[in-house]
């Protein structure tokens, strides 16, 4: 089976690793605090080190807490040898491959650490026949699994070639 998990508010799980000062929103200021700012204790979307800190946070959970090995060729690829689960992480999305039983274990364990939304591709009740990963469409069908490129890429190419009106420039 193939499972996709989206971690909600992922960067907020990562501790800030350096002092980053932010301007406080008006609703968080009291009278006399107009010139005050805040120091981040957690990572914040849009800051330079948020992605780095989040990668460290999920890697620690996967490797130290769950016993999953980090890949040698990519820091975003992981493998759980005993459970035969393969995991690829892109931003806050985890894409995993393994048996349904092992994927459900991984979902419970990851869900204990982070707030996640999970979909499992497959024909059984509670599974979905189609899902999206990075805007790529993955479908379960009688012959197996099909994987389509991002449909927007085709639209962009058609427009750039001047074929959107059915003629070549």
C-alpha positions in Angstrom: 0.0 0.0 0.0 0.9 3.6 -0.4 0.1 6.1 2.4 0.3 9.9 2.4 0.4 11.9 5.6 0.3 15.7 5.8 1.6 17.2 9.1 -0.5 20.2 10.1 1.5 23.3 11.1 4.7 21.3 10.8 7.2 24.0 11.4 5.7 24.8 14.8 7.0 21.4 16.0 10.6 22.5 15.4 12.5 24.3 18.1 14.1 27.6 17.0 17.8 27.1 16.8 18.9 30.7 16.9 17.4 34.0 18.1 14.9 35.3 15.6 13.0 38.5 16.4 9.6 39.2 15.0 7.2 42.2 15.1 4.3 41.4 17.3 0.8 41.7 15.7 -1.3 44.5 17.0 -3.7 42.1 18.8 -0.9 40.7 20.9 0.3 44.1 22.2 -0.9 45.9 25.3 -0.7 49.6 25.9 2.9 50.8 26.1 4.3 47.8 24.2 4.2 49.5 20.7 8.0 49.3 20.4 8.3 45.7 21.7 9.1 42.6 19.6 9.0 38.9 20.2 11.7 36.1 20.1 10.7 32.9 18.5 10.9 29.7 20.6 9.5 27.6 17.7 10.2 27.8 14.0 7.9 30.0 11.9 6.9 29.6 8.3 8.8 32.0 6.1 11.9 32.2 8.2 15.2 31.1 6.7 15.9 28.3 9.1 12.3 26.9 9.5 12.8 24.1 6.9 16.1 23.1 8.3 14.7 23.0 11.9 11.7 21.0 10.7 13.9 18.5 8.9 15.9 18.0 12.2 12.7 17.6 14.2 11.1 14.9 11.9 14.5 13.1 11.4 14.9 12.9 15.2 11.4 11.4 15.5 11.9 8.9 12.7 15.4 7.8 13.6 15.6 8.1 17.4 12.0 7.4 18.4 10.8 5.0 15.7 14.1 3.2 14.7 13.9 4.2 11.0 17.2 4.5 9.2 18.0 7.7 7.2 18.9 7.1 3.6 22.5 7.4 2.5 21.9 9.2 -0.8 19.1 11.6 0.3 18.3 13.0 3.8 14.6 12.8 2.8 14.5 9.1 2.3 14.0 6.6 5.2 13.7 2.8 5.6 12.5 0.8 8.6 14.4 -2.5 8.1 12.3 -4.6 10.5 8.9 -3.4 9.3 10.0 -3.0 5.6 8.5 0.5 5.4 10.0 3.1 3.0 9.3 6.7 3.6 10.0 9.8 1.6 9.5 13.3 3.1 8.9 16.4 1.1 8.2 19.5 3.3 5.4 18.5 5.6 4.3 15.5 3.4 5.3 11.9 4.2 4.8 9.3 1.5 5.2 5.7 2.7 5.1 2.3 1.2 4.7 -1.0 3.0 2.1 -3.5 4.0 -1.2 -2.1 5.3 -0.5 -3.4 8.8 2.9 -1.8 9.0 1.6 1.5 7.5 -1.1 1.6 10.2 1.6 1.1 12.8 3.6 4.0 11.3 0.5 6.2 11.2 -0.2 5.6 14.9 3.4 6.3 15.8 3.7 9.5 13.7 0.3 10.6 14.8 1.4 10.4 18.5 4.2 12.9 17.7 2.5 15.3 15.2 -1.0 16.2 14.2 -1.5 14.6 10.8 -4.0 13.9 8.1 -3.6 10.4 6.5 -4.8 8.8 3.3 -4.1 5.2 2.2 -4.3 4.3 -1.4 -6.1 1.0 -2.0 -9.4 -0.9 -2.7 -10.4 -1.6 0.8 -13.0 0.3 3.0 -11.3 3.4 4.5 -8.9 3.6 1.7 -9.0 6.0 -1.3 -8.8 5.0 -5.0 -7.0 8.2 -5.8 -4.8 10.7 -4.1 -2.4 13.5 -4.8 1.3 13.9 -3.9 2.9 17.2 -4.9 0.0 17.6 -7.4 0.8 14.3 -9.0 -2.3 12.0 -9.3 -1.8 8.5 -8.0 -4.6 6.0 -8.8 -5.4 2.5 -7.6 -6.9 0.3 -10.3 -7.4 -3.3 -11.2 -4.0 -3.4 -12.9 -2.1 -1.8 -10.1 -1.1 1.8 -9.5 -0.8 4.6 -12.0 1.1 7.8 -11.4 0.4 10.9 -13.5 2.5 14.0 -13.8 1.2 17.3 -12.4 -1.6 18.2 -14.9 -0.6 21.9 -14.6 2.8 21.1 -16.2 1.0 20.0 -19.4 -1.1 23.2 -19.4 1.9 25.4 -19.0 3.7 23.6 -21.9 0.7 23.8 -24.2 0.4 27.6 -23.4 4.1 28.2 -23.9 4.1 26.4 -27.3 1.1 28.5 -28.3 -1.2 25.5 -28.7 -3.9 26.6 -26.4 -6.0 27.8 -29.3 -5.2 24.8 -31.5 -2.6 26.6 -33.6 1.2 26.9 -33.6 2.8 30.4 -33.4 
